[in-house]
Amino acid sequence: MRKCLKPTERQAQARNRNWRIFKLRGLYANSYPMTGEHLAAYQAAIDAQLAEMGAEPEGARQIRIKAEHDRYEAFRAQVVGDCEVW
């Protein structure tokens, strides 16, 4: 039977950082009941916190993911056309 080792200090710090990033991205995703300048300020604060932690800001991340999706859909449309999936 394998003995469970206690994580190193660096592993614990990385796990904590990743968990904080996950929670911040969740806050960003749940911000849409807000509107106008409140929404913009809230999302900017989350993006600033993510950037400070060395993570990709969520606003930029969503733009990148949308661009990748659009690029894939353009490629897919060239390959298979506009046929519907059953």
C-alpha positions as CSV (number, residue, x, y, z in Angstrom):
1,M,0.0,0.0,0.0
2,R,1.3,3.4,-0.9
3,K,1.9,5.9,1.9
4,C,0.3,9.3,1.4
5,L,2.8,12.0,1.6
6,K,2.0,15.5,2.9
7,P,2.2,18.0,0.1
8,T,5.2,20.3,0.0
9,E,4.9,23.9,0.9
10,R,5.1,24.9,-2.8
11,Q,2.4,22.4,-3.7
12,A,0.1,23.8,-1.0
13,Q,0.7,27.3,-2.2
14,A,0.0,26.3,-5.8
15,R,-3.2,24.5,-4.8
16,N,-4.3,27.6,-2.8
17,R,-3.5,29.9,-5.7
18,N,-5.4,27.7,-8.2
19,W,-8.4,27.5,-5.9
20,R,-8.5,31.3,-5.5
21,I,-8.3,31.7,-9.3
22,F,-11.2,29.2,-9.7
23,K,-13.3,31.1,-7.1
24,L,-12.6,34.5,-8.8
25,R,-13.6,33.2,-12.2
26,G,-16.8,31.9,-10.6
27,L,-17.5,35.4,-9.2
28,Y,-17.0,36.9,-12.6
29,A,-19.4,34.3,-14.2
30,N,-22.0,35.1,-11.6
31,S,-21.8,38.9,-12.0
32,Y,-24.4,39.2,-14.8
33,P,-27.3,40.3,-12.7
34,M,-25.4,43.5,-12.3
35,T,-25.6,46.2,-15.0
36,G,-23.9,49.3,-16.3
37,E,-21.0,50.9,-14.4
38,H,-21.4,48.5,-11.4
39,L,-20.9,45.5,-13.7
40,A,-17.9,47.1,-15.4
41,A,-16.3,48.0,-12.1
42,Y,-16.9,44.6,-10.5
43,Q,-15.4,42.7,-13.5
44,A,-12.5,45.1,-13.7
45,A,-11.7,44.5,-10.1
46,I,-11.8,40.7,-10.6
47,D,-9.6,41.0,-13.7
48,A,-7.1,43.1,-11.8
49,Q,-7.0,40.6,-9.0
50,L,-6.4,37.7,-11.5
51,A,-3.7,39.7,-13.3
52,E,-2.0,40.5,-10.0
53,M,-1.9,36.7,-9.3
54,G,-0.3,36.1,-12.7
55,A,-3.4,34.5,-14.2
56,E,-5.1,35.5,-17.4
57,P,-7.8,38.1,-16.8
58,E,-11.3,36.6,-17.3
59,G,-12.4,39.3,-19.7
60,A,-9.4,38.6,-22.0
61,R,-9.9,34.9,-21.5
62,Q,-13.5,35.0,-22.7
63,I,-12.5,37.1,-25.8
64,R,-9.7,34.5,-26.6
65,I,-12.1,31.5,-26.1
66,K,-14.7,33.2,-28.3
67,A,-12.1,33.9,-31.1
68,E,-10.9,30.3,-30.9
69,H,-14.5,29.0,-31.1
70,D,-15.3,31.3,-34.1
71,R,-12.1,30.2,-35.9
72,Y,-13.0,26.5,-35.3
73,E,-16.6,27.0,-36.5
74,A,-15.3,28.7,-39.7
75,F,-12.9,25.7,-40.3
76,R,-15.7,23.2,-39.5
77,A,-18.1,25.0,-41.9
78,Q,-15.5,24.7,-44.7
79,V,-14.9,21.0,-44.1
80,V,-18.5,19.8,-43.5
81,G,-20.6,22.7,-44.7
82,D,-23.8,23.6,-42.9
83,C,-25.2,20.1,-42.5
84,E,-27.2,19.6,-39.3
85,V,-26.2,17.2,-36.6
86,W,-28.8,14.5,-36.0
